[in-house]
C-alpha cells in the first residue's frame, strides 16, 4: 500500500489541487450568479452545463486518450479548465457562463479518466482497494477544503476566479514532471441500459434519482445559502460539512451493507437522508444555523454513500468481467440525472422560493426508498454468500472499483434476484454502447 501511494504521489498531489479548484469553483459560481442578479432558474441552467459537459467528455476523451497519451491529455484539459475559470471574470453573462460550465465539465471528465486509469495501472489486486480509499479521501477532502477558500477574498471580485485558475494550473506541475511511465489505455465497453435494468432495477432507478438530488445539491447549494441569508463563511461551512459527513459515514454504512440485505441498508440510508433534508429545510427557514449544520452533516453522511450502495447492489448480480461495463453505464445514468437536478430546482426556487431546495431533495430520497420497498416485495434478497464487498467511492466513479475482484463467479440465474438476468437474457440485451472507460468522479 505504502509503495503504491509513494509511486502515485505526483498524480495524487495533482488531483488534490484540481479538487481544491473545482470545489471552490462550484460554490463561487453559484454565489456570484446570485450577486449578479441571475434568476434561480437561469442559475440552474448554468450549473447543469457542467454535467452535460461531463457526459460529453466521458464519450470523447477516451478516444483522444488512446491516440495522444495521458500526460498530453491531462495538460490540455487542465489548461482548458484553467482558462475557463478566467472567462467568468471577463464576460458576466449567463450564456457565456453556461458554456464555461460545459467546458469545465468536459475537461474534468477527461482529467478524472486520466487519474483513475493511471491509479488503476499502478495498483495491484492487493492494494487497489486501499488506494481507492486514499483516492476518495483526497477527492472529497479537496472538495470540502475548496469551500473554505471562499473566505479568502470577496466573491464579488475577480481574485477567487484567479485562485481557481492558479490551482488547476499548478496541478499540471507534478503530472508533467513525474518519472513514472504512463499506462497503456484500453477503452472498456458498456452494457446497454436495458441490460442494466434487467440486472438491477433498483440500481438504475437509485442511481438516476441520486444523480438528480446530488446534482441539485452541488449545483444550487450556494444559491440556496445566499437566498436564506447565509454569509459566505456560513455557506462554505454548510457545503463543507455536508461533504465531510459523507466521507465519515461511507465506511460504516458500507460495512453494514456487507452484513445485511443491501436493499434494507439502502432503504434506511435514503430515508434518513430524506428526513435530514427536511430537518435542514426547517432549520434553514427558521435561521437556526447550528441545527442547520448538524442536519447538513447528517444528510451528507447518509446521502453520499447511496452512490456506492447502488453500484455494490448492482455488482451483487454480476460476474466480475461485467463490472467495468456496468459501472460505466451506472455512471452515465447518474450523470444524466445530475443534469436535471439544477434545472428542476432552479425552476422551482424561482416559482416557490428557497424552501423547495431541500424539499425537492427530500422527495427524491423518499422516492428511492419507496422503489426499494417495491423491489423488496417483488424479489428475494441476494444470499449473503453471493454479496460482494462494499467499496466506498466518490460520486460518479467506476474505473478502480470495477477491477477490484479478480475472481471468477457464476452468473446469478435465480429469477427472484433483483432483476438479475440469466445468461440467455444477457446475450439478448447487452448490445454495447459507445466505447469509453468507467468514468471518473465528480460532485459538481
C-alpha positions as CSV (number, residue, x, y, z in Angstrom):
1,X,0.0,0.0,0.0
2,X,2.7,2.5,1.0
3,X,4.7,1.7,-2.2
4,X,1.6,2.3,-4.3
5,X,0.9,5.7,-2.7
6,X,4.6,6.6,-2.9
7,X,4.7,5.8,-6.6
8,X,1.4,7.7,-7.3
9,X,2.1,10.8,-5.2
10,X,2.6,13.2,-8.2
11,X,-0.8,12.1,-9.5
12,X,-2.5,12.4,-6.1
13,X,-1.0,15.8,-5.5
14,X,-2.2,17.0,-8.8
15,X,-5.6,15.5,-8.0
16,X,-5.7,17.4,-4.7
17,X,-5.0,20.7,-6.4
18,X,-7.7,20.0,-9.0
19,X,-10.3,19.3,-6.3
20,X,-9.4,22.4,-4.4
21,X,-10.0,24.5,-7.5
22,X,-13.2,22.7,-8.5
23,X,-14.6,22.6,-5.0
24,X,-14.1,26.4,-4.8
25,X,-15.5,27.0,-8.4
26,X,-18.8,25.3,-8.0
27,X,-19.8,27.3,-4.9
28,X,-18.2,30.5,-6.2
29,X,-20.2,30.4,-9.5
30,X,-23.4,29.9,-7.6
31,X,-22.8,32.7,-5.2
32,X,-21.6,35.1,-7.9
33,X,-24.6,34.3,-10.0
34,X,-26.9,35.4,-7.2
35,X,-24.8,38.5,-6.6
36,X,-25.1,39.4,-10.3
37,X,-28.9,39.0,-10.1
38,X,-29.3,35.9,-12.2
39,X,-32.7,34.3,-11.5
40,X,-32.6,30.9,-9.8
41,X,-34.0,29.2,-12.9
42,X,-31.2,30.7,-15.0
43,X,-28.6,29.8,-12.5
44,X,-29.9,26.2,-12.5
45,X,-29.5,26.1,-16.3
46,X,-25.9,27.5,-16.0
47,X,-25.0,24.9,-13.3
48,X,-26.4,22.0,-15.2
49,X,-24.0,22.7,-18.1
50,X,-21.2,21.1,-16.0
51,X,-23.0,17.7,-16.0
52,X,-23.8,17.9,-19.7
53,X,-20.1,18.6,-20.5
54,X,-19.1,15.8,-18.1
55,X,-21.1,13.2,-20.1
56,X,-19.9,14.6,-23.4
57,X,-16.3,14.4,-22.1
58,X,-16.8,10.8,-21.0
59,X,-17.5,9.8,-24.5
60,X,-14.9,11.9,-26.4
61,X,-11.9,11.8,-24.1
62,X,-11.2,8.1,-24.2
63,X,-10.8,8.2,-28.0
64,X,-8.4,11.1,-27.6
65,X,-6.5,9.4,-24.8
66,X,-5.9,6.3,-26.8
67,X,-4.2,8.3,-29.5
68,X,-2.4,11.0,-27.6
69,X,-1.5,9.7,-24.2
70,X,-2.1,10.5,-20.6
71,X,0.2,13.4,-19.9
72,X,-0.7,15.4,-23.0
73,X,-4.4,14.9,-22.4
74,X,-4.1,15.9,-18.8
75,X,-2.1,19.0,-19.8
76,X,-4.6,20.1,-22.5
77,X,-7.7,19.6,-20.4
78,X,-6.2,21.2,-17.3
79,X,-5.3,24.2,-19.4
80,X,-8.8,24.3,-20.8
81,X,-10.3,24.2,-17.3
82,X,-7.9,26.9,-16.0
83,X,-8.7,29.2,-18.9
84,X,-12.5,28.7,-18.5
85,X,-12.2,29.9,-14.8
86,X,-10.9,33.2,-16.0
87,X,-13.6,33.8,-18.7
88,X,-16.2,34.2,-15.9
89,X,-14.5,37.5,-14.9
90,X,-14.4,38.9,-18.4
91,X,-17.9,38.1,-19.6
92,X,-20.6,38.3,-16.9
93,X,-23.3,36.7,-18.9
94,X,-25.4,33.6,-18.2
95,X,-25.0,32.2,-21.7
96,X,-21.2,32.5,-21.6
97,X,-21.1,31.1,-18.0
98,X,-23.2,28.2,-19.1
99,X,-20.8,27.4,-21.9
100,X,-17.9,27.7,-19.5
101,X,-19.5,25.3,-17.1
102,X,-20.0,22.9,-20.1
103,X,-16.3,23.2,-21.0
104,X,-15.3,22.7,-17.4
105,X,-17.4,19.5,-17.1
106,X,-15.9,18.3,-20.3
107,X,-12.3,19.0,-19.1
108,X,-12.8,17.4,-15.6
109,X,-14.4,14.3,-17.1
110,X,-11.2,13.7,-19.0
111,X,-9.0,14.7,-16.1
112,X,-10.7,12.0,-13.9
113,X,-10.3,9.4,-16.6
114,X,-6.6,10.1,-16.7
115,X,-6.2,10.0,-13.0
116,X,-8.3,6.8,-12.4
117,X,-6.8,4.8,-15.3
118,X,-3.3,5.8,-14.1
119,X,-4.0,4.8,-10.5
120,X,-5.6,1.5,-11.7
121,X,-2.5,0.7,-13.6
122,X,-0.3,1.5,-10.5
123,X,-2.4,-0.7,-8.2
124,X,-2.3,-4.4,-7.6
125,X,-5.3,-6.6,-6.7
126,X,-4.0,-6.4,-3.1
127,X,-3.6,-2.7,-2.9
128,X,-6.3,-1.4,-5.2
129,X,-9.0,-1.1,-2.5
130,X,-6.7,0.8,-0.2
131,X,-5.5,3.0,-3.0
132,X,-9.1,3.8,-3.8
133,X,-9.7,4.8,-0.2
134,X,-6.9,7.2,-0.4
135,X,-8.2,8.5,-3.7
136,X,-11.7,9.0,-2.2
137,X,-10.3,10.9,0.8
138,X,-8.3,13.2,-1.4
139,X,-11.3,13.8,-3.8
140,X,-13.8,14.5,-1.1
141,X,-11.4,16.2,1.2
142,X,-10.3,18.5,-1.6
143,X,-13.9,19.4,-2.4
144,X,-14.6,20.2,1.2
145,X,-11.4,22.2,1.7
146,X,-12.1,24.1,-1.5
147,X,-15.2,25.6,0.1
148,X,-13.1,27.3,2.7
149,X,-11.2,29.2,0.0
150,X,-14.4,31.3,-0.4
151,X,-13.3,33.2,2.7
152,X,-10.0,34.5,1.4
153,X,-11.5,37.2,-0.9
154,X,-14.7,38.9,-1.8
155,X,-16.8,36.7,-4.2
156,X,-17.9,39.9,-5.9
157,X,-14.4,40.5,-7.1
158,X,-12.1,38.6,-9.5
159,X,-9.5,37.2,-7.0
160,X,-11.2,33.9,-6.3
161,X,-11.5,33.1,-10.0
162,X,-7.8,33.7,-10.4
163,X,-7.2,31.4,-7.5
164,X,-9.2,28.7,-9.2
165,X,-7.2,29.1,-12.4
166,X,-3.9,29.0,-10.4
167,X,-4.8,25.9,-8.5
168,X,-5.8,24.0,-11.7
169,X,-2.6,25.2,-13.5
170,X,-0.4,24.1,-10.5
171,X,-1.9,20.6,-10.9
172,X,0.0,20.3,-14.1
173,X,3.4,20.5,-12.5
174,X,3.6,17.2,-10.6
175,X,2.0,15.4,-13.6
176,X,4.3,16.9,-16.1
177,X,7.4,16.1,-14.1
178,X,6.5,12.6,-13.0
179,X,9.1,10.0,-13.9
180,X,6.5,7.1,-13.7
181,X,5.6,5.7,-17.1
182,X,2.1,6.4,-18.4
183,X,-0.1,3.3,-18.5
184,X,-1.4,1.6,-21.6
185,X,-5.0,2.7,-22.0
186,X,-7.8,0.3,-23.1
187,X,-11.3,1.7,-23.5
188,X,-13.9,-0.6,-22.0
189,X,-17.4,-1.4,-23.3
190,X,-20.7,-0.6,-21.6
191,X,-23.8,-2.6,-21.1
192,X,-27.0,-1.2,-22.6
193,X,-29.4,0.5,-20.2
194,X,-31.9,-2.3,-21.0
195,X,-29.5,-4.9,-19.8
196,X,-28.6,-2.9,-16.7
197,X,-32.2,-2.6,-15.8
198,X,-32.8,-6.3,-16.2
199,X,-29.8,-6.9,-13.9
200,X,-30.8,-4.4,-11.2
201,X,-33.9,-2.2,-11.5
202,X,-33.1,-0.7,-8.0
203,X,-29.5,0.1,-9.1
204,X,-30.7,2.0,-12.2
205,X,-33.5,3.9,-10.5
206,X,-31.4,4.6,-7.4
207,X,-28.5,6.0,-9.5
208,X,-30.8,8.2,-11.6
209,X,-32.6,9.7,-8.5
210,X,-29.3,10.1,-6.6
211,X,-28.0,12.0,-9.7
212,X,-31.0,14.3,-9.6
213,X,-30.7,15.0,-5.9
214,X,-26.9,15.2,-5.9
215,X,-26.8,17.5,-8.9
216,X,-29.4,19.7,-7.3
217,X,-27.4,20.0,-4.1
218,X,-24.0,20.7,-5.6
219,X,-25.3,22.9,-8.3
220,X,-27.6,25.0,-6.2
221,X,-26.5,24.8,-2.6
222,X,-24.5,28.1,-2.7
223,X,-27.5,29.8,-4.3
224,X,-29.8,28.4,-1.7
225,X,-27.5,29.6,1.1
226,X,-27.5,33.1,-0.3
227,X,-31.3,33.1,-0.7
228,X,-31.8,32.2,3.0
229,X,-29.4,34.9,4.1
230,X,-26.2,32.9,5.0
231,X,-22.9,34.7,4.9
232,X,-20.1,33.5,2.6
233,X,-18.4,31.9,5.6
234,X,-21.6,30.1,6.6
235,X,-22.2,28.9,3.0
236,X,-18.7,27.5,2.9
237,X,-19.1,25.7,6.3
238,X,-22.5,24.3,5.2
239,X,-21.3,22.7,2.0
240,X,-18.0,21.6,3.5
241,X,-19.6,19.8,6.5
242,X,-22.0,18.0,4.2
243,X,-19.1,16.6,2.2
244,X,-17.2,15.7,5.4
245,X,-20.2,13.9,6.8
246,X,-20.3,11.8,3.6
247,X,-16.6,10.8,4.0
248,X,-17.0,9.8,7.6
249,X,-20.1,7.6,7.2
250,X,-19.2,5.9,3.9
251,X,-17.2,3.1,5.6
252,X,-19.7,2.3,8.4
253,X,-22.7,2.3,6.1
254,X,-20.8,0.1,3.6
255,X,-19.9,-2.4,6.4
256,X,-23.5,-2.7,7.4
257,X,-24.5,-3.3,3.8
258,X,-22.0,-6.2,3.7
259,X,-23.7,-7.8,6.7
260,X,-27.3,-7.3,5.9
261,X,-29.6,-7.3,2.9
262,X,-28.1,-4.4,0.9
263,X,-31.5,-3.2,-0.1
264,X,-32.5,-2.8,3.5
265,X,-29.5,-0.7,4.2
266,X,-30.1,1.3,1.1
267,X,-33.7,1.9,2.2
268,X,-32.8,3.0,5.7
269,X,-30.0,5.2,4.4
270,X,-32.1,7.0,1.8
271,X,-35.0,7.5,4.3
272,X,-32.6,9.1,6.9
273,X,-31.2,11.3,4.1
274,X,-34.7,12.5,3.2
275,X,-35.5,13.1,6.9
276,X,-32.3,15.1,7.4
277,X,-33.1,17.1,4.3
278,X,-36.5,18.1,5.8
279,X,-34.8,19.0,9.0
280,X,-32.3,21.2,7.2
281,X,-35.2,22.8,5.3
282,X,-36.9,23.6,8.6
283,X,-33.8,24.9,10.3
284,X,-32.8,26.9,7.3
285,X,-36.1,28.7,7.1
286,X,-36.1,29.4,10.9
287,X,-32.5,30.7,10.9
288,X,-31.2,28.1,13.4
289,X,-27.7,27.7,11.9
290,X,-26.3,25.1,14.4
291,X,-29.3,22.8,13.7
292,X,-28.9,23.5,10.0
293,X,-25.2,22.5,10.1
294,X,-26.0,19.3,12.1
295,X,-28.7,18.3,9.7
296,X,-26.5,19.1,6.7
297,X,-23.8,16.8,8.1
298,X,-26.4,14.1,8.7
299,X,-27.7,14.5,5.2
300,X,-24.3,14.2,3.7
301,X,-23.4,11.3,5.9
302,X,-26.3,9.2,4.6
303,X,-26.8,10.7,1.1
304,X,-23.2,10.4,-0.2
305,X,-22.9,6.6,0.3
306,X,-26.0,5.9,-1.8
307,X,-24.0,6.1,-5.0
308,X,-21.6,3.4,-3.7
309,X,-24.5,1.3,-2.4
310,X,-26.3,1.3,-5.8
311,X,-23.1,0.2,-7.5
312,X,-22.4,-2.5,-4.9
313,X,-26.0,-3.7,-5.2
314,X,-25.8,-4.0,-8.9
315,X,-22.4,-5.8,-8.7
316,X,-24.0,-8.4,-6.5
317,X,-25.8,-9.7,-9.6
318,X,-22.8,-9.5,-11.9
319,X,-19.8,-11.6,-12.7
320,X,-16.6,-9.7,-12.4
321,X,-16.0,-9.4,-16.1
322,X,-19.1,-7.3,-16.5
323,X,-18.4,-4.9,-13.6
324,X,-16.5,-2.3,-15.6
325,X,-19.3,-2.1,-18.2
326,X,-21.9,-1.9,-15.5
327,X,-20.1,0.8,-13.5
328,X,-19.7,2.8,-16.7
329,X,-23.4,2.6,-17.5
330,X,-24.5,3.4,-14.0
331,X,-22.2,6.5,-14.1
332,X,-24.0,7.7,-17.2
333,X,-27.4,7.1,-15.6
334,X,-26.3,9.1,-12.6
335,X,-24.8,11.9,-14.7
336,X,-27.9,12.1,-16.8
337,X,-29.9,12.6,-13.6
338,X,-27.5,15.2,-12.4
339,X,-28.2,17.4,-15.5
340,X,-31.8,17.7,-14.5
341,X,-31.2,18.4,-10.8
342,X,-30.1,22.1,-11.1
343,X,-32.6,22.7,-13.9
344,X,-35.6,21.4,-11.8
345,X,-34.6,23.0,-8.5
346,X,-33.8,26.3,-10.2
347,X,-37.2,26.5,-11.8
348,X,-38.9,25.5,-8.5
349,X,-37.0,28.1,-6.5
350,X,-38.0,30.8,-9.0
351,X,-41.6,29.8,-8.6
352,X,-41.9,28.9,-4.9
353,X,-38.8,30.3,-3.1
354,X,-35.8,28.7,-1.3
355,X,-37.9,26.3,0.7
356,X,-38.3,23.9,-2.2
357,X,-34.5,23.3,-2.4
358,X,-34.3,20.7,0.4
359,X,-37.9,19.8,-0.1
360,X,-37.2,18.5,-3.6
361,X,-34.0,16.7,-2.4
362,X,-36.0,15.0,0.4
363,X,-38.7,14.0,-2.2
364,X,-36.0,12.4,-4.4
365,X,-34.6,10.3,-1.5
366,X,-38.1,9.2,-0.3
367,X,-38.8,8.1,-3.9
368,X,-35.7,5.9,-3.9
369,X,-36.9,4.4,-0.6
370,X,-40.4,3.6,-2.0
371,X,-38.9,1.9,-5.0
372,X,-36.6,-0.1,-2.7
373,X,-39.7,-1.3,-0.8
374,X,-41.3,-2.3,-4.1
375,X,-38.3,-4.2,-5.2
376,X,-38.0,-6.0,-1.8
377,X,-41.7,-7.0,-2.2
378,X,-41.1,-8.2,-5.8
379,X,-37.9,-10.2,-5.3
380,X,-35.9,-12.1,-2.8
381,X,-32.8,-10.8,-1.2
382,X,-29.4,-11.9,-2.6
383,X,-27.9,-14.6,-0.4
384,X,-25.2,-13.1,1.9
385,X,-22.7,-15.5,0.5
386,X,-23.2,-14.1,-3.0
387,X,-22.9,-10.4,-2.0
388,X,-19.7,-8.7,-3.0
389,X,-17.7,-6.3,-0.8
390,X,-18.8,-2.7,-0.5
391,X,-16.2,-0.2,-1.8
392,X,-16.6,3.4,-0.8
393,X,-16.4,5.7,-3.8
394,X,-16.7,9.4,-4.6
395,X,-19.7,10.1,-6.8
396,X,-19.5,9.2,-10.5
397,X,-16.5,6.9,-10.2
398,X,-16.1,3.4,-11.7
399,X,-12.7,2.6,-13.1
400,X,-11.0,1.4,-10.0
401,X,-13.8,-0.5,-8.3
402,X,-14.6,-2.4,-11.4
403,X,-11.2,-4.1,-11.3
404,X,-11.4,-4.9,-7.6
405,X,-12.3,-8.6,-7.7
406,X,-10.2,-10.8,-9.9
407,X,-12.0,-14.0,-9.1
408,X,-14.5,-15.7,-11.4
409,X,-18.0,-16.1,-10.1
410,X,-21.1,-17.8,-11.5
411,X,-23.8,-15.6,-13.0
412,X,-26.9,-15.5,-10.8
413,X,-29.6,-17.4,-12.6
414,X,-32.2,-17.0,-9.9
415,X,-35.1,-15.1,-11.4
416,X,-36.1,-14.0,-7.9
417,X,-32.9,-11.8,-7.6
418,X,-33.4,-8.1,-8.1
419,X,-33.8,-8.1,-11.8
420,X,-30.8,-10.4,-12.4
421,X,-30.7,-11.6,-15.9
422,X,-29.9,-15.1,-17.0
423,X,-27.0,-15.6,-19.4
424,X,-29.6,-16.0,-22.2
425,X,-31.3,-12.8,-21.4
426,X,-28.0,-11.1,-21.0
427,X,-26.9,-12.2,-24.5
428,X,-30.1,-10.7,-25.9
429,X,-29.8,-7.3,-24.2
430,X,-26.1,-6.5,-23.8
431,X,-25.7,-4.6,-27.1
432,X,-22.8,-2.3,-26.5
433,X,-22.8,1.5,-26.3
434,X,-20.0,3.8,-27.2
435,X,-16.6,2.8,-26.1
436,X,-15.3,4.5,-23.0
437,X,-13.9,3.7,-19.6
438,X,-15.9,3.6,-16.4
439,X,-15.7,7.2,-15.6
440,X,-14.1,9.4,-13.0
441,X,-15.8,11.1,-10.1
442,X,-17.2,14.4,-9.6
443,X,-19.7,16.1,-7.3
444,X,-20.4,19.3,-9.0
